[in-house]
């Protein structure tokens, strides 16, 4: 992480880096006996396991529906808050509902009962290690319609506006996040340095070069307001794909990435897939580094950084030209002889923040704005940087 640049060096481990949040969802379903309704409401309990309070967190989960309920139209369902764990009360909340499977038929066969439905909503607040409950019910009334998520595709960009954050993805070439604005403050500016890159045999191949195979498309929201999909714009999802390209136009390796954001949120989940499509026995095709790079537009000369530690946090400061990173170099199980598993390095020197298993997050800011990055299962995928 050089001055003002967030980088995730994936070390050939490429699943879900950058701004990822997880919930544990407990789904309890009682089979209903009435025809064409879900019957007893389905309580959905969301619990934070990270120890951090959440604000405007998006949630997507699947809910099974028994065949005997004979629910064929997703518009007959709604999501409400839970009144102290009791689904008999509660207030209707905005949700996005999609049918993903039907009993004895294709998902789009509206004559067949729904078997699985995706339920998506935004949790306004959740205390650290706390829980909150919602209920999936037979519909009575309309959603409040308070979400402000929009996705547009024009002028060479797909633009996502969550109401709290605006970001753009180019449809011409994939320079990762072209721009990001939060609360009117520009956090990321357009640059060829915004990229996903691989170094193989000393040659850099990246996604920001012109690539004829590149494509970018909006997958969600895709609400038809019909029997298969209904509700409000809760989740935006963009899918990009192409080939890594060198400065001389040589292409190697296939990539695919999904970028996901929720209404009212300021976080982006990144789900990359990298396919080593070349002869990996050839030295010219063996990667030595795989990096997601995103320079930040921050002010001031000195900035603060904080890495998540095995216990607590590892804070520090950096100035122009400093190179700071977290390195998980071993499994961190403490064997043999209480051996550490990670260290924080500044300008090639360990700063003494060593321990066993790093949670895999870093925050960098200038006191006013900044960014926080998470990499899921960071220490489990060592070596990671």
Backbone torsions as a table, in degrees:
resi	resn	phi	psi	omega
1	UNK	NA	98.9	175.4
2	UNK	-81.7	176.4	-173.5
3	UNK	-53.8	112.2	175.0
4	UNK	76.8	14.3	179.3
5	UNK	-123.7	125.4	173.7
6	UNK	-93.1	125.6	176.8
7	UNK	-130.4	140.8	172.3
8	UNK	-116.6	104.9	179.1
9	UNK	-85.8	107.9	-167.0
10	UNK	-84.1	-11.7	177.2
11	UNK	46.8	46.0	178.6
12	UNK	64.5	18.7	173.1
13	UNK	-116.7	113.7	-161.8
14	UNK	-128.0	34.7	-179.6
15	UNK	-107.0	121.0	168.7
16	UNK	52.2	59.8	168.3
17	UNK	-87.2	166.3	169.2
18	UNK	78.1	108.9	166.6
19	UNK	56.0	54.7	-177.6
20	UNK	-107.6	135.2	178.7
21	UNK	-123.4	141.4	-180.0
22	UNK	-124.7	141.6	172.0
23	UNK	-121.3	149.5	168.4
24	UNK	-97.9	122.3	-177.1
25	UNK	-113.4	128.2	178.6
26	UNK	-107.6	118.2	-176.9
27	UNK	-108.9	120.2	178.2
28	UNK	-117.9	120.5	-173.4
29	UNK	-122.9	127.3	173.8
30	UNK	-107.0	134.1	-178.6
31	UNK	-70.8	133.5	178.8
32	UNK	-92.6	150.7	-178.7
33	UNK	-100.0	-18.0	-177.9
34	UNK	-75.7	153.2	-178.1
35	UNK	-79.3	132.8	173.0
36	UNK	61.2	31.3	168.4
37	UNK	-147.9	159.2	-173.2
38	UNK	-74.9	-16.5	179.8
39	UNK	77.4	-135.3	179.2
40	UNK	-56.8	135.0	-178.9
41	UNK	-59.1	153.7	179.1
42	UNK	-100.6	112.5	177.3
43	UNK	-77.1	135.6	177.9
44	UNK	-120.1	112.4	-178.0
45	UNK	-102.8	123.3	179.3
46	UNK	-109.1	124.9	-175.6
47	UNK	-123.6	130.7	175.4
48	UNK	-80.8	128.4	178.0
49	UNK	-111.0	3.0	-174.0
50	UNK	-90.6	-19.7	-174.9
51	UNK	83.4	13.7	179.8
52	UNK	-122.8	137.6	176.6
53	UNK	-66.6	146.7	-177.9
54	UNK	-117.7	146.2	175.0
55	UNK	-134.1	129.5	179.8
56	UNK	50.0	54.2	178.9
57	UNK	-91.7	128.5	176.5
58	UNK	-79.7	143.3	179.8
59	UNK	-131.9	133.9	172.7
60	UNK	-128.1	126.5	177.8
61	UNK	-145.7	157.3	176.5
62	UNK	-100.3	140.1	179.6
63	UNK	-124.2	125.2	177.1
64	UNK	-81.4	145.8	178.5
65	UNK	-125.9	129.1	-178.2
66	UNK	-65.9	148.3	-179.9
67	UNK	-60.5	-34.5	-177.9
68	UNK	-64.3	-21.2	177.9
69	UNK	-68.9	-27.7	176.8
70	UNK	56.9	36.4	176.2
71	UNK	-81.2	117.8	-177.9
72	UNK	-109.4	-16.3	-174.4
73	UNK	-123.9	117.0	-177.4
74	UNK	-65.9	-17.8	179.2
75	UNK	-69.4	-12.2	178.3
76	UNK	-85.0	2.7	-178.9
77	UNK	-112.4	156.6	176.5
78	UNK	-151.4	166.3	178.8
79	UNK	-117.3	136.2	178.4
80	UNK	-130.7	163.5	170.2
81	UNK	-71.5	163.7	178.4
82	UNK	-107.0	132.5	-179.3
83	UNK	-87.4	92.6	-178.8
84	UNK	55.0	40.1	177.8
85	UNK	84.6	0.8	-179.0
86	UNK	-103.8	120.2	-178.1
87	UNK	-80.0	0.9	-179.5
88	UNK	-73.6	-20.7	177.1
89	UNK	-113.9	-142.6	177.0
90	UNK	95.5	163.4	-178.2
91	UNK	-115.0	139.1	178.8
92	UNK	-63.6	135.8	178.2
93	UNK	-121.0	160.4	176.9
94	UNK	-66.6	136.8	178.1
95	UNK	-147.5	160.4	175.1
96	UNK	-121.7	123.1	-173.8
97	UNK	-120.1	130.0	179.0
98	UNK	-133.4	132.7	174.2
99	UNK	-78.7	127.6	179.4
100	UNK	-116.4	-13.5	177.0
101	UNK	-158.4	144.0	175.6
102	UNK	-125.0	154.1	177.7
103	UNK	-69.0	123.0	173.4
104	UNK	57.8	33.8	178.7
105	UNK	-170.0	170.4	178.0
106	UNK	-70.6	156.2	-179.4
107	UNK	-57.3	-28.8	-178.6
108	UNK	-92.6	5.5	177.5
109	UNK	-86.1	94.5	-171.8
110	UNK	-72.8	-1.7	176.0
111	UNK	-86.0	-10.9	-177.9
112	UNK	-100.4	147.7	179.5
113	UNK	-65.8	146.4	178.0
114	UNK	-71.5	134.2	177.8
115	UNK	-104.4	-40.6	177.9
116	UNK	-136.1	136.9	176.2
117	UNK	-130.0	135.3	171.6
118	UNK	-79.8	130.1	177.0
119	UNK	-116.9	124.3	-176.9
120	UNK	-129.7	137.8	178.4
121	UNK	-155.5	178.1	176.7
122	UNK	-119.8	126.5	177.7
123	UNK	-89.7	114.4	-176.2
124	UNK	-60.0	-41.5	179.8
125	UNK	-155.1	146.9	178.7
126	UNK	-150.4	123.2	-178.0
127	UNK	-69.1	153.6	176.2
128	UNK	-57.0	128.4	-178.6
129	UNK	62.5	14.8	-179.8
130	UNK	-93.3	175.9	179.4
131	UNK	-132.5	152.8	174.2
132	UNK	-142.2	144.5	-175.3
133	UNK	-118.8	141.8	172.4
134	UNK	-125.8	170.0	-177.9
135	UNK	-136.5	130.7	172.5
136	UNK	-91.6	123.3	-172.0
137	UNK	-134.1	170.9	166.7
138	UNK	-67.5	137.9	-173.0
139	UNK	-69.5	138.8	172.1
140	UNK	-142.9	96.3	-177.9
141	UNK	97.9	-174.0	-174.5
142	UNK	-106.5	160.6	171.2
143	UNK	-67.4	153.5	-179.8
144	UNK	-65.5	-24.8	177.0
145	UNK	67.8	42.8	-176.2
146	UNK	-100.9	-4.2	-179.2
147	UNK	-72.9	150.6	-176.6
148	UNK	-123.9	19.4	-179.2
149	UNK	-70.2	129.7	175.4
150	UNK	-133.6	147.9	175.5
151	UNK	-133.8	124.5	179.5
152	UNK	-126.3	152.6	178.9
153	UNK	-129.9	97.9	-179.0
154	UNK	-161.8	158.4	175.7
155	UNK	63.3	25.1	178.6
156	UNK	85.1	9.6	-179.5
157	UNK	-140.4	146.3	164.3
158	UNK	-95.9	122.1	-175.8
159	UNK	-113.6	125.9	177.3
160	UNK	-110.3	126.8	176.2
161	UNK	-121.4	110.2	-178.9
162	UNK	-85.3	-6.7	-173.2
163	UNK	100.0	-27.5	176.9
164	UNK	-116.7	-17.6	-176.6
165	UNK	-145.3	145.2	176.9
166	UNK	-127.4	126.9	175.7
167	UNK	-139.0	154.0	-177.2
168	UNK	-122.7	143.9	174.0
169	UNK	-124.2	126.4	-178.0
170	UNK	-69.7	142.8	174.7
171	UNK	-97.4	1.5	-179.8
172	UNK	-97.5	-40.1	178.7
173	UNK	-158.2	149.8	-172.0
174	UNK	-92.3	89.6	172.5
175	UNK	-95.7	47.8	177.4
176	UNK	56.5	-119.1	175.0
177	UNK	-94.3	113.7	-175.6
178	UNK	-66.3	-48.7	174.6
179	UNK	-144.6	151.8	174.3
180	UNK	-138.3	129.4	177.1
181	UNK	-126.4	130.0	179.4
182	UNK	-125.1	121.2	178.8
183	UNK	57.4	33.6	-179.5
184	UNK	84.2	-3.4	179.2
185	UNK	-101.5	128.2	178.7
186	UNK	-76.6	118.6	-177.5
187	UNK	-103.4	-33.4	178.4
188	UNK	-130.8	129.9	177.3
189	UNK	-106.2	157.2	-179.5
190	UNK	-64.8	130.5	-179.0
191	UNK	-162.6	150.0	174.7
192	UNK	-70.9	-12.5	176.5
193	UNK	-77.2	-15.3	172.4
194	UNK	-77.0	100.6	-170.6
195	UNK	-159.9	166.5	169.9
196	UNK	-113.8	124.6	-172.3
197	UNK	-137.2	153.0	175.8
198	UNK	-127.0	136.1	172.0
199	UNK	-108.2	122.3	178.8
200	UNK	-133.2	123.2	-179.2
201	UNK	55.6	36.1	177.4
202	UNK	82.5	0.2	-178.7
203	UNK	-108.1	132.1	177.8
204	UNK	-89.7	130.7	172.7
205	UNK	-119.5	127.8	-178.0
206	UNK	-135.4	175.8	-175.2
207	UNK	-95.8	-7.5	-175.8
208	UNK	-88.5	-6.8	175.1
209	UNK	-75.9	159.7	178.0
210	UNK	-62.3	128.7	-175.0
211	UNK	-139.5	112.6	-177.6
212	UNK	-64.7	-19.4	-179.3
213	UNK	-90.4	-3.1	-174.3
214	UNK	-69.8	140.1	173.8
215	UNK	-144.0	149.0	177.1
216	UNK	-137.6	129.8	-175.3
217	UNK	-143.6	151.9	176.3
218	UNK	-89.0	122.1	176.4
219	UNK	-97.1	-38.1	178.0
220	UNK	-141.9	151.3	3.4
221	UNK	-73.9	146.2	178.0
222	UNK	-136.7	65.5	-174.9
223	UNK	-91.5	118.4	179.5
224	UNK	-92.9	-8.2	-173.7
225	UNK	48.6	50.6	178.1
226	UNK	-135.9	-165.8	-175.6
227	UNK	-65.8	-19.2	-177.1
228	UNK	-99.9	-24.6	-179.2
229	UNK	-152.1	136.2	-176.9
230	UNK	-158.5	167.2	175.7
231	UNK	113.3	-152.1	-174.8
232	UNK	-109.9	165.4	176.7
233	UNK	-73.9	101.4	-178.6
234	UNK	-103.2	-45.5	-174.1
235	UNK	-123.0	134.0	170.7
236	UNK	-104.4	137.2	178.5
237	UNK	-141.6	123.9	178.9
238	UNK	-113.1	135.0	175.9
239	UNK	-112.7	127.5	175.1
240	UNK	-122.1	153.0	177.5
241	UNK	-155.0	155.9	179.4
242	UNK	171.5	-154.6	179.8
243	UNK	-128.3	145.5	173.6
244	UNK	-71.6	136.3	-172.2
245	UNK	-129.3	138.3	179.2
246	UNK	-87.0	173.9	179.3
247	UNK	-63.9	-24.2	179.7
248	UNK	-95.2	5.8	176.7
249	UNK	90.1	2.8	177.4
250	UNK	-74.4	135.0	-177.8
251	UNK	-114.4	138.1	176.4
252	UNK	-146.5	145.7	173.0
253	UNK	69.7	140.3	179.0
254	UNK	-101.6	147.0	176.0
255	UNK	-135.9	157.6	173.8
256	UNK	-147.0	141.7	179.9
257	UNK	-148.1	141.2	172.7
258	UNK	-115.9	135.1	178.1
259	UNK	-116.1	126.0	-170.8
260	UNK	-126.1	134.7	176.0
261	UNK	-142.7	153.2	-177.7
262	UNK	-115.9	156.7	179.9
263	UNK	-56.0	132.9	176.8
264	UNK	78.6	-1.9	-174.7
265	UNK	-97.0	164.9	176.4
266	UNK	-124.2	24.7	178.2
267	UNK	-119.9	152.8	178.4
268	UNK	-129.1	125.3	174.4
269	UNK	-93.2	132.2	-178.9
270	UNK	-114.6	125.2	179.9
271	UNK	-121.7	93.0	-177.9
272	UNK	-92.8	148.4	172.5
273	UNK	-129.8	125.3	-179.3
274	UNK	-117.2	126.8	179.2
275	UNK	-110.7	119.3	176.9
276	UNK	-82.4	89.1	-171.1
277	UNK	-88.7	0.7	-178.2
278	UNK	-100.9	179.3	174.2
279	UNK	-73.6	103.1	-173.3
280	UNK	-79.4	-1.9	172.3
281	UNK	-82.6	-17.4	179.7
282	UNK	-79.1	133.2	-177.7
283	UNK	-58.8	-33.1	-177.6
284	UNK	-66.9	-15.1	-175.9
285	UNK	-109.0	3.5	-176.6
286	UNK	-88.6	112.9	-177.6
287	UNK	-69.1	142.6	172.0
288	UNK	-109.9	-13.6	177.2
289	UNK	-158.6	140.6	173.9
290	UNK	-130.2	119.6	-169.0
291	UNK	-135.8	135.2	166.3
292	UNK	-99.9	123.1	-174.2
293	UNK	-122.6	132.1	-178.4
294	UNK	-144.5	92.8	176.9
295	UNK	-62.1	140.5	-179.5
296	UNK	-104.0	147.5	176.8
297	UNK	-97.7	90.1	-178.0
298	UNK	-119.6	158.4	-179.9
299	UNK	-100.9	172.2	175.5
300	UNK	81.3	162.2	-179.3
301	UNK	-92.9	-30.4	-179.8
302	UNK	-112.9	133.0	-179.3
303	UNK	-127.2	155.1	-179.3
304	UNK	-99.3	143.4	172.2
305	UNK	-128.2	151.6	176.1
306	UNK	-141.5	124.7	174.3
307	UNK	-102.5	141.4	171.6
308	UNK	-67.3	133.3	-177.9
309	UNK	-109.3	168.9	177.1
310	UNK	-53.8	-40.9	170.8
311	UNK	-134.6	120.1	179.9
312	UNK	80.3	-141.3	-174.1
313	UNK	-138.3	160.4	176.6
314	UNK	-122.6	93.7	-177.4
315	UNK	-89.3	164.8	175.8
316	UNK	-175.1	-176.6	178.3
317	UNK	-130.3	157.6	-179.5
318	UNK	-145.0	152.8	177.8
319	UNK	-124.7	-179.0	-177.5
320	UNK	-56.2	131.7	177.7
321	UNK	91.6	-13.2	178.5
322	UNK	-70.1	144.6	176.9
323	UNK	-121.7	112.7	-175.8
324	UNK	-125.8	133.9	178.7
325	UNK	-154.1	159.9	176.5
326	UNK	-102.2	128.7	-178.2
327	UNK	-122.3	114.3	171.1
328	UNK	-94.4	101.4	-171.9
329	UNK	-99.8	-9.5	179.3
330	UNK	-147.2	175.9	-176.0
331	UNK	-70.3	-22.4	174.7
332	UNK	75.9	20.0	179.2
333	UNK	-77.9	-4.1	175.7
334	UNK	85.0	13.7	177.7
335	UNK	-124.1	141.1	-1.8
336	UNK	-86.1	162.8	171.7
337	UNK	51.8	45.8	176.3
338	UNK	58.3	35.4	-178.8
339	UNK	-60.6	131.9	177.3
340	UNK	-72.4	163.6	-179.1
341	UNK	-118.6	-19.1	-178.8
342	UNK	-143.9	164.9	175.5
343	UNK	-150.6	154.8	171.6
344	UNK	-99.0	127.6	-175.2
345	UNK	-115.6	133.6	175.7
346	UNK	-127.0	119.8	-179.2
347	UNK	50.7	47.0	175.6
348	UNK	70.3	12.1	179.2
349	UNK	-125.0	131.2	177.4
350	UNK	-64.3	135.5	-180.0
351	UNK	-89.3	7.1	177.0
352	UNK	90.4	-2.4	178.5
353	UNK	-86.5	79.0	-178.5
354	UNK	-116.3	141.7	177.0
355	UNK	-161.0	-160.2	-170.1
356	UNK	-91.4	-61.5	-172.2
357	UNK	-131.4	108.6	-177.7
358	UNK	-77.8	138.0	177.6
359	UNK	-69.4	-17.1	172.0
360	UNK	87.3	40.1	174.3
361	UNK	-136.4	154.5	177.9
362	UNK	-144.5	143.7	174.0
363	UNK	-121.5	135.9	173.7
364	UNK	-130.8	133.7	-177.4
365	UNK	-154.5	163.8	178.4
366	UNK	-107.5	16.3	-178.4
367	UNK	95.3	-17.7	179.6
368	UNK	-119.3	-46.5	179.9
369	UNK	-141.4	166.1	-178.9
370	UNK	175.2	-157.7	-179.0
371	UNK	-149.6	149.1	174.3
372	UNK	-121.7	133.7	-176.9
373	UNK	-123.5	133.4	174.2
374	UNK	-116.1	146.8	169.0
375	UNK	-123.0	120.5	-176.7
376	UNK	-65.7	139.1	177.3
377	UNK	52.0	47.0	-174.1
378	UNK	-60.1	-57.6	-174.1
379	UNK	-69.1	-28.8	-179.2
380	UNK	-64.8	-21.8	-174.9
381	UNK	-106.9	28.3	-178.9
382	UNK	-57.3	150.5	-3.0
383	UNK	-76.1	136.3	177.9
384	UNK	-135.5	148.9	-177.3
385	UNK	-141.5	NA	NA
